[in-house]
Amino acid sequence: LSRGLGDVYKRQVSAQTTASYSVFENLILQNKPNNDAVGTTHSVTGSFKIRSGASPLVAGMNITVDLRTLQSDAAMRDRYIQRNTLETDSYPYATFVSVSTQGLPASYSDGQTVHFQLTGNLTMHGKTNKEVFDVQGKVVGNTITGTATSNVYMTDFGIQPPNLANIAIAQNKVAITLNFTAQAG
């Protein structure tokens, strides 16, 4: 199968992909005033289309993350976030659907690392907002690897930042990271 410069190839996100959150929390009783809570999951599915060569293209991205499977270093935190913050019984998934890209190079060669912005609609907790992800990645053969990051605010999605009796307080801002591997599909 030869790849022409104008061909668009679909990629499926693989099981090696992870989605994670990082949020600053203040744990007063544990004397941890500067703690980042980090939760991660491999339950990420989706696909996107790319074209390399002249006029590279990244389009049609549709990613789904199963929020019920997020795990941090504390099972109690995970249960609280799932039940009270994300309310995963009612809103089990977060989805991202791309709309546009900015900053792609004029041409792309296999193995070259690129950096660009990907704008799309992020849906979480029943609300959809336009968000921009900063993406860095590369194509080597039939495999794409990279990282996409964005900062979002819980309250923009109707989510109240966790506050357990003023002894464990989380910031509103959350860093979302997608470490992705995708294969030709």
Phi, psi and omega per residue, in radians:
L1 nan 2.030 3.131
S2 -1.663 2.606 -3.133
R3 -1.829 2.057 3.057
G4 -1.514 2.798 -3.106
L5 -1.110 -0.507 -3.086
G6 -1.666 -0.018 -3.080
D7 -1.299 2.468 3.093
V8 -1.918 2.226 -3.105
Y9 -2.000 2.418 3.091
K10 -1.534 2.452 3.117
R11 -2.153 2.393 3.071
Q12 -1.761 2.335 3.081
V13 -1.184 2.323 -3.083
S14 -1.657 2.999 -3.128
A15 -1.160 -0.236 3.110
Q16 -1.343 -0.187 -3.118
T17 -1.267 2.453 3.059
T18 -2.232 2.556 2.982
A19 -2.047 2.439 -3.138
S20 -2.535 2.786 3.013
Y21 -2.123 2.687 3.008
S22 -2.436 2.200 -3.135
V23 -2.394 2.397 3.115
F24 -1.268 2.291 3.088
E25 -2.323 2.618 3.111
N26 -1.949 1.951 3.135
L27 -1.807 1.540 -2.987
I28 -1.071 -0.857 -3.082
L29 -1.193 -0.458 3.134
Q30 -1.589 0.087 -3.126
N31 0.963 0.747 3.078
K32 -2.145 1.334 -3.093
P33 -1.281 -0.283 -3.101
N34 -2.228 1.270 -3.070
N35 -2.067 2.317 3.007
D36 -1.726 2.103 3.039
A37 -1.468 2.258 -3.111
V38 -2.220 2.245 3.065
G39 -2.180 2.510 -3.043
T40 -2.404 2.640 3.028
T41 -2.533 2.620 3.003
H42 -1.719 -0.015 -3.106
S43 -1.416 1.244 -3.117
V44 -2.186 2.234 3.090
T45 -2.246 2.810 3.073
G46 2.593 -3.083 -3.127
S47 -2.720 2.916 3.045
F48 -2.770 2.922 -3.138
K49 -1.994 2.495 3.075
I50 -2.351 2.739 2.967
R51 -2.380 2.267 3.074
S52 -1.843 -3.041 -3.096
G53 1.484 -2.501 3.113
A54 -1.268 2.505 -3.137
S55 0.900 1.092 3.141
P56 -1.006 2.697 -3.080
L57 -2.477 2.410 2.930
V58 -2.243 2.109 -3.055
A59 -2.669 2.963 3.038
G60 1.076 0.497 3.135
M61 -1.287 2.292 3.112
N62 -2.484 1.866 -3.045
I63 -2.093 2.407 3.083
T64 -2.195 2.318 3.115
V65 -2.075 2.269 3.087
D66 -1.473 1.777 -3.077
L67 -1.183 -0.331 -3.138
R68 -1.193 -0.270 -3.056
T69 -1.827 0.096 3.099
L70 -1.125 2.333 3.123
Q71 -2.325 2.370 3.049
S72 -1.949 -2.826 3.105
D73 -1.506 0.102 -3.100
A74 -2.433 1.960 -3.126
A75 -1.056 -0.608 3.131
M76 -1.118 -0.740 3.086
R77 -1.064 -0.794 -3.106
D78 -1.036 -0.804 3.125
R79 -1.083 -0.760 -3.131
Y80 -1.097 -0.803 -3.122
I81 -1.102 -0.771 -3.123
Q82 -1.150 -0.763 -3.082
R83 -1.363 -0.805 -2.940
N84 -1.816 -0.543 -3.063
T85 -1.650 -1.082 -3.120
L86 -1.451 -0.329 -3.116
E87 0.855 1.015 -3.026
T88 -1.180 -0.262 3.019
D89 -1.122 -0.617 3.135
S90 -1.662 -0.559 -3.059
Y91 -2.274 1.299 -3.013
P92 -1.279 -0.326 -3.014
Y93 -2.186 2.652 2.906
A94 -2.015 2.414 3.125
T95 -2.241 2.621 3.065
F96 -2.299 2.226 3.101
V97 -2.157 2.097 -3.073
S98 -1.241 2.626 3.110
V99 -2.084 -0.757 -3.090
S100 -2.764 2.902 3.056
T101 -2.200 2.712 3.033
Q102 -2.406 2.449 3.020
G103 1.558 0.195 3.045
L104 -1.172 2.558 3.128
P105 -1.221 2.890 3.133
A106 -1.194 -0.480 3.076
S107 -2.579 2.813 -3.106
Y108 -2.398 2.348 3.068
S109 -2.004 2.534 3.134
D110 -0.898 2.278 3.116
G111 1.599 -0.190 -3.139
Q112 -1.328 2.318 3.060
T113 -1.480 2.274 3.119
V114 -2.079 2.731 3.132
H115 -2.311 2.213 -3.132
F116 -2.714 3.021 3.102
Q117 -1.907 2.424 3.125
L118 -2.111 2.078 -3.136
T119 -1.797 2.437 3.119
G120 -2.924 -3.047 -3.123
N121 -1.777 2.050 3.096
L122 -1.764 2.156 3.124
T123 -1.980 2.211 -3.133
M124 -2.697 2.446 3.076
H125 0.993 0.573 3.086
G126 1.398 0.082 -3.140
K127 -2.148 2.533 3.123
T128 -2.049 2.270 3.100
N129 -2.316 2.591 3.030
K130 -1.303 2.211 -3.141
E131 -2.318 2.673 3.119
V132 -2.022 2.213 3.067
F133 -1.836 2.403 3.045
D134 -1.567 2.086 -3.012
V135 -2.042 2.392 2.998
Q136 -2.318 2.280 -3.121
G137 -2.936 3.094 3.117
K138 -2.685 2.748 3.083
V139 -1.912 2.255 3.013
V140 -2.275 1.911 -3.061
G141 1.107 -2.132 -3.136
N142 -1.723 0.157 -3.067
T143 -2.026 2.374 3.065
I144 -2.008 2.320 3.048
T145 -2.265 2.667 3.103
G146 3.003 -3.003 -3.123
T147 -2.391 2.391 3.045
A148 -2.163 2.260 -3.113
T149 -2.296 2.609 3.060
S150 -2.719 2.654 2.991
N151 -1.838 2.221 3.106
V152 -2.174 2.868 3.119
Y153 -1.993 2.215 -3.100
M154 -0.928 -0.767 -3.065
T155 -1.136 -0.400 3.061
D156 -1.136 -0.355 3.136
F157 -1.904 0.266 3.126
G158 1.269 0.398 -3.134
I159 -1.865 2.263 3.083
Q160 -1.529 2.253 3.099
P161 -1.016 2.385 -3.121
P162 -1.012 2.391 3.064
N163 -2.580 1.797 3.135
L164 -1.643 1.667 3.054
A165 0.870 0.643 3.140
N166 1.032 0.349 3.078
I167 -1.943 -0.325 3.045
A168 -2.417 1.830 -3.011
I169 -2.133 2.249 3.123
A170 -1.829 2.549 3.049
Q171 -1.230 2.809 3.108
N172 -1.290 -0.606 -3.072
K173 -1.369 2.307 -3.137
V174 -2.196 2.276 3.022
A175 -1.560 2.169 3.109
I176 -1.873 2.314 3.134
T177 -2.286 2.336 3.042
L178 -2.080 1.933 3.020
N179 -1.663 1.926 -2.958
F180 -2.023 2.591 2.932
T181 -2.294 2.298 -3.133
A182 -2.372 2.531 -3.120
Q183 -2.073 2.733 3.058
A184 -1.004 2.348 -3.089
G185 -2.362 nan nan
